[in-house]
Amino acid sequence: METANQTVTEYPWTGQTLAPLCTARCCGLLNRTLAVMFMVSLAFAIVVGNVVTLTVFMQIRHSRTPQGYLKVSLAIADMMVGVWVVPFSVYTEISLMVTSTPPTWYQGISTASLGGGSGPWQPCMLIGPVFAGCTFVSISTIFLMTVERCVAILRPLHKDALVTRHRTLFLILLSWAGSFLLAMAPLMLSNSFTLEYNECSRMCNYAPLLIGNQLPPDANILLLFPAFDFSLLGGTLAVNILSFTSIRRYSRKRKLLSEGSLGTDAGAGGCPHRPSFSDIKAAKTIGILTFAFTASFSPIAVFVLGNVVGYTWCNFSFFAFWILTGNSCCNVIIYSVRDHRFRKGLTLLFQRDRSQPHSEKS
């Protein structure tokens, strides 16, 4: 069967209906060529952008803080997507273009498992958890950044005592370990799933091992992924609202003080520990990061929900997964626009590169 946005492929030697193969229209030579060009450009943008971000944060003394460590963790997670996940998709798509027969592991591990064979080693067993784990690291890091800014705004005098470097590094390590354990949860908790390269999304995805053309009874394990992400996104949104409410209250009092509507004593008593301007701007920047991640993850959540119910959206899956992947190169753009320290460090970085040839000549 084949429709505009849903395809189903039946393998006669197993009698099982497995992951959908995309149509000739979306998997033709022109379409694959455009997809490879897009993937190569995206991988270049992700790697270069996050290498620049890491270099700038490493050379700025002010970035050696809990907030700076969290930004470095986020940049490493994003860069891993550009180094591991996207290049594998590029390699697979080019292999399909230049060879008439797909690789032995290509969308065939499900068939081998159902037929009782061991099958070839599936590279997606490595690439898939890396992508899922880095996604979970990103959202957990954004949540930690939000909490850190909230403490800086609500308790500026106690910030250094509550948010220490050792605690931050411990939470970063905990988020990485927990994220990759969650990424492997469907394989550890059930024998009804595998990882394979999906021809629709053109990425390594979890695939259920069908039983008599039916989804396995524990297919809803995949709902752990959107449940975790939306729980953290909801917590991040709540903390952001708390921070912005405090910022608005402080800004209103400062405006009344400037207009002379409040007495000096009343103003001092009403806002004894005011947050710094940099803390306020950083909170707004993290709010933008949260919005960008939520917008990029929502299509994936819709796709996973549909998959668990039994729907397969071939064309939609490509856009959903690659919109989320494209979020890995958005942070450097947000930092460049919002963070004046990052812009200053970026300027110093390029000025240093230009001054080195002149010093060698002299």
N, C-alpha and C positions, 0 to 999 in steps of 0.2 A: 504494500500500500504506500501511496505517496501523495502528500498534499503540499501546499505552498510552504507550510512551516512545520510539518510533522512527517517524518518518514520512519518506516519500520522495515527492517531487513530480516528475512528468515533464512537460516542456514539449514539446507535439506539434510545434511549428513548428521545433524544432531536433533532436528525437529524442534529447536528452540528459537524463540524470537529474542534477539540480542540487541545490543546498542544500535541505534539507527545510523545508517550510512547516508551521507548527504547526496543531493542530486547532482547530475552532471552540470547543471547550471551554476551551482555554488562551488563545485570542485573541479571545474574546467581549468585549462592552462592559464587563461587570463586571470581568473579569480585567484588561483593559487599564487600567480606572480604578484598580483597586487597585495595579497595577504603577506607574502614574504617581504616585500618592500616595506609594508607597514610594520611588521615585526622587527626587522633590522633597524628601522628608524627609532622604534620605541625602545629597543634594547640599548642603542647608542645613547638616547636621551636619559634613560634610567641610570646607566653606569656612569656617564660623564657628570650628570647632575648630582648624583650622590657622592661621587669621588670629590667633586668640588665642595660639596657641603661638609664632608668629613675633613677635608683639608683646611677649610676656613675655621671650623669649630676647634680643630687641633691647635691652630696658631693663635686664636684669640684667648687671652688669659682669662677674660670674664666668662668664657664658656666652660671652664673647669669647675662647674657647679653641678648640683643635682639636676637642674634643668638641662644643662649642657650634656650631661651623661645620657639623659633620656633622648635628647635629639640625636646623639650619636647612635644609640640603639635603634632608633627608628630609621636612620639612614642606612645602617648595616642591613636591616631586614629588607628595605626597599632594594638595595643594591644586589642582594642575593637573588631576587626575582629577575633582575636584568642579567645576571651572570649565569644562572642555572636554568630557570624556567623558560624564558623567552628563546634563548639559543637552541634549546632542545626542540622546541616547536619549529624553529627555522630549519634545523637539520632534518627533521621528519618531513616537512613540506617539500624541501628541495629533493630529498630522496624519492618522494612520490612523483615528483616532476621528471626526474632523469631516469628512473627505472620503471619498467612495466609491471614488476611484481613488488608489492609492499614488503617491508621487513617481516621476519617471521613472528616478531612479537606484536605486530601492528593489529590492534583490536581483535586479537585472537586468543588471549589468555583466558577469557571467559569460556570460549568454546572448549579449550583444552581441559579446563577444570571440570566442566560439565561432562565431558566425555571420559573423565577418569584419568587422563594423562597429566603429567607434570607440566608440560609445555615449556617454552623457552623462558629465559629470565626476562622479566619485564622491567625496562628502565623506569617506567612510571612509578614503580614501587619506591624509587628514590625521589623523582621529580615531583610527584603529586604531594607527598607529605611536606616537601620543602615549600611549595607554593601555599598550601593550607597553613603550615606553621608560621610562615612569614606574615601571612594575613592576620593571624591571631596575635602575633607579636605586635603588629602595627596598632591594632585597636586597643590592646592592653597597655601599650606604651602611651598612646594618646590619653587613655583614662588616667594613668599615673601622672602625666603632665598636667592634666586638668586638676587633679587633687593637689598637686604641688603648688599650682598657681592660686588655688582657692585658699590654701593655708597662708600663702604670702599676702593675700588680700585681707582675709579675715583676722589673722593673727600675725601681723608683720613683725612684732617684737619677739615672738616665739618661733619664727620660721626656722632660724638656724639651729634651734634646739630640737625641733620636731622633725625637720627634713634634713638629715645628715647625709654625707656622701656614702658612708657604709650602709645605711638603711636603703638608700637609693640603689646602690649596686646590688644589694641582696634582692630587692624587688625586681630589678632588671633580670637577674639570673633566674629568679622564680618564674617570671613571665615567659622567658624563653623555654624553660623546661616544661612548664604547664602547657604552653601553646603547642609544642611538638608532640607531647603526649596526647593532647586532644586531637591533633591532626591524624594520629595513628589509631584513634579510638575505634572506628568502624572495623579495622582489621583485627584489633585485639579483643573486641567484645563479641565479634560474630565471624562466622565462616561463610557468610552469604554475600561478601563483597570482595571486589578486587579493584585494582587500579589499571587503567589502560588508556591509550591515546585515543581520544574521541575525535572522529572525523568532522563532527559538526562544530564543536568548540575549538578544535585544533589545539587541544591542550590535554594534559593528563588529568583524568577525572575518575572519581569513584563510580563503579558500575556494579549493580546487583547481579548475582548469579540467579537467573530465572529458573523456576521450577514449574515445569508444565505450562509454559507461557504465562506464568503468574509471578508477580513480585514476591520475594521472600517475606515471611510474616514479620521479620524484624527490620524491614526496610526503613522504618521511621527513626532508626539510629542516626541517619543523616541529618535529622532535625536538630541534633546537638550543635551543629555548626551555626545555623542562623540563630538558634536560641542563645548560644554563648555570645555571639557578636551583638545581637540586639539587647541582651541584658547589660553588657558593658556600655553600649551606646546610650541606653536609657540612663544608666548611672552617670555617664559623662554629661548627658544633657541636664540631668538634675543638678549636678555640681556646677555646671556652667550657669544655670539659672540662679543658683545661690550666689555665685561670684558676681554676676552682672547686676543682681539686685543690690548687693553691697556697693558696687561701683556707682550705680545710679543714685543711691542714697548719699554717698559721699559727694558726688558731683553736685547734687541739689544743695547740700549744706554749704559747699564751697561757693556756689553761685549766690546763695543768700548772704553769705559773709561778705562777698565782694560788693553786693548791693547795699550792705549796711542794714539788712532786715533783721539780722540776729546780732545780739551783743557779743563782745569778744569772749566773755566768760561762758556764755551759752554755747558758742561755737566750739570753744576748746573742750567743754565738757561733753558735747555731743559727738565729737570725732577726735578722741585723744590719740589714737594710733592710726594715722592715715596711711594708706598704701602708696607706694611710689608710682610715678608715672610709667616707669618701665614695667612694673608688675601689672598695671592695668592694661597696657598695650600687649603684653605677652598673653594675658588672659584672652583678649580679643583675638589674637592670632591663633591660639589653640582652639577657640570657638570656630574659626574658619576651617581649621584642619578637621575638626569633628564633622562639620557640615559636608566637607568634600568627601570624607571617607563614607559617611552615611549615604550620600548620593551615589557613590560608586559601588557600594555593597548591596544596596536595595535590589537591583536587578538579579543578582546572584541568589538572594533570599527567595525571590519569587520563583526563580528557576528550580531551586531545590525543593520548594513546596510542591510545585507541579510535578517534579520527578517522583516524589514520594507517593503522590496520588496516582501516578501512572501516565501522566502526560509527557510527551517529548517534543520540545520546541527546538528544532535544529538551528534555524537561522538566529533565533533569539539567544540561544546559548552562546554563540560566537560573540555577539555584542556584549552579553552580560559578563562573560569571563574576561574579555579584553578591556572593557571599561574599568573593571577592578584592577587589572594589571597596569593600566595607564595611570592609576592613582599613585603608583610608585615614583613617578617623576613630577608629581604636583607639588611636593613639599618644598623643593628648592625654589620653585616659582613663588610660593606663598612667603617663604622666608625673605626672598629678594624684595618683595613688595612691602612687607610688614615690619621686618626686623632691621633697624638701622645699624646695629652692630654687625649683622651678617653682611650688609651692603658695604660697610667700612672694611671689614675683613676681606671681602671679595675684591675691593679696590686695591688694598694693600698687596694682595696675592698677585694680581696682574702687574702692579707697579714693580714688585720685586722681580718678577720674571723678565720685565723689560730692562731693569737696571743691571742685571747680571751680565748680558752681552757687552754693555758699555764699560763695565768694570774690567772685563777680560781684555778688551781692546786697549784700555789705558794701562 
